[in-house]
Amino acid sequence: MATFTPNLGLAIPTVQGDIGLWGPEINLNPPILDAVLGGTSAINMAGGVNVTLTTAQAQDLNINLTGLLTANVALIMPQVGGFWIIQNNTTGNFYVTVQTAAGGGASVSLPQGDRAMLFSDGTNIGYVTRPGWRETTIYSPASSAAQFVAFPTPFRRFRMTLQNIRTSVSGSNISMQLSINGGSTFLSSPAQYVEGLLNCGATSTSSITYSVNASTAFSLTQSILSGASSDASFDIYPGYNNTGFIGIYYMRGSSWGLNAGSFWVSNFINGACNAGGVVNSAQVYPGGGGTFSGTVIVEGLP
């Protein structure tokens, strides 16, 4: 009787045995090899219950996850070695953790809309190649008083880029308030701290300034003058840190804008706040009132 390989379940006919059975046994292998090299399994993850792949499903190279999630769930792979391309096409603003049935090994939390090649040694799941930035959302505010911005789970870090931002009120800046409840409310108590570290302007090659101010909003750009536009990029850390403070949020970045003398002005800022939980969204708005237009791009780093 044939034996089977431990990872793919390929049939190995018994030497000097299995008389008359070699053909049927070997014929079991091509469909498995075909699946491993290009097969696709569509897995419905709807709901809030973990899903365990069958051996046949796990033999497919491509695993396409679908369904509306109501909680964070796990995709449980068999305790075998292998690699897969897994696409998380679920909805519901929850995430899928890919792990093996062994339990206790390393796992990967896959954000919605993300695709990654993962490997298994039978116990641990990991990235074949560590992923880079993933574009999650592009917003296009047009004469808007505020723009809601989502930070989907479970990215460990975000980058928000403002492009060609224009305000209706000359001298206004762009500010951001934070939310831990999906935008139902935004932080309104002075729990955020902004440090201005460097300001390079027209009158000085480099003048160092430092200040710590309690506020309810981060200022993302310096003043945007009439007829000018501003671009900016910021790194955002929305989760908990290891100091014991809950909901610590970090932001650092740089912003650019033209002043009246047509000199480039750059500003580097750091900020932190105790938001009372994990920040999952924000609103961007003109701090000086009026409306603003442009493009807001959000990227996530898994």
Beta strands, then each sheet from edge to edge (+ up, - down):
strand 1: 3-4
strand 2: 11-12
strand 3: 40-44
strand 4: 51-52
strand 5: 62-66
strand 6: 73-77
strand 7: 81-88
strand 8: 96-100
strand 9: 108-110
strand 10: 115-121
strand 11: 125-127
strand 12: 134-139
strand 13: 147-150
strand 14: 157-167
strand 15: 174-179
strand 16: 192-200
strand 17: 207-208
strand 18: 212-215
strand 19: 218-219
strand 20: 230-237
strand 21: 248-258
strand 22: 264-274
strand 23: 281-286
strand 24: 292-301
sheet 1: 1+ 2-
sheet 2: 3+ 5+ 7+ 10- 11+
sheet 3: 4+ 6+ 8+ 9-
sheet 4: 12+ 24- 14+ 20- 21+ 22- 16+ 17-
sheet 5: 12+ 24- 14+ 20- 21+ 22- 16+ 18-
sheet 6: 13+ 23- 15+ 19-
end
